Amino acid sequence: MNNSPDHTGVVLAIDDTPGNLRVLLECLGGAGHEVLVATDGESGIATARYSKPDLILLDVMMPGMNGHVACTKLKEDPATAHIPVIFMTALSETDEKVRAFALGAVDYVTKPFEEAELLARVQTHLTVSRLRVDLQKRNDQLQELNRLKNEFMGMAAHDIRNPLASVMACADLVETIAESAPPEKIRMFAGQISGAARRINAIITNLLDVNAIDSGQRRMSIQSHDLVAVVARVAQQNAIKADSKNIAIKLPPHSVSRFAAIDESAAEQVLDNIISNAVKYSPPGTTVTIHLSDSAEAVRVDVVDQGPGLSPEDQAKMFGKFCRLAPKPTAGEPSTGLGLWIVKQLTESMHGTIRCTSALGQGSTFTVTWPARPAASAAASAA
């Protein structure tokens, strides 16, 4: 399908008469259409399969393969069946017109051509064809959204069911033994309830983030912020979990601030997801290293882990919605398959980029960049 403006298109004219082809070239070409020509049915079919025109003008009376046979073959071929066909004929009998429509044609024009009528019919069917293609695209999008919705509902139910069952079981036990159990046991069950509740909250937060992003309700307040401070804060937040797995988070000290144009809350969410993932998928005794660097144009954060790494197949789909990757969390941590999709959407909403460099058995490096914006210039622009 061509990418020409709405009022023009690619038209294939199939006619064995050079004079007719010349008239079509002058008429349609003068109106801005791109015109392809073929002088018999077989070459016309071959051209249609190769070029995928927007519309075919097909002569009925041709030697060898006539227009009726050619139209039948075009409509039987999935590669060309969608292309509208207008018959060109000198015959005006009703039976001939009915036969044309029965074979799959959308219209007909009579010879000799009336230029205004020809252009009007061509334009009408080009418009109808484009509307049909657009409708098909929208139908495909709706089907994909429906598939994602079903996947979303199934995943949400599955991911919430287990921690919710844990909450209910522990709560029942606490209720049963509350009067006689020692405080340590009550605290143990309370801790399990708290942990399960946090997992449910994380799942629901991710699902709400997806809805906010999809509906355009997640608004960004992009200002100049010191990314060094943001990264340090997020690294500290993940230190307890890392310590519990004997994983070190290494963040070299930075004496110089590095200001970036970000929404601070969204940037924290992005960095927290990346750093927590590095901890989640790294084996005990390893190190997660965070590097910051900058240039005149951008501030860059690299999060390097010593985890299992990612295959090329996983790297190709890792930022997809509801995508589950092959590596498993090393301490049974939950995963919704939404985190990296949310990270990519939020990063790009702040005019940033995110990429991953990885190889199986060699760990992964996630690199996020955001536009640099010195604090002074931000204050000046705000004023």
Summary of the structure (lengths in Angstrom):
residues: 383
radius of gyration: 31.9
end to end distance: 49.6
largest distance: 103.2
contacts: 1155
relative contact order: 0.08
helix: 52%
strand: 17%
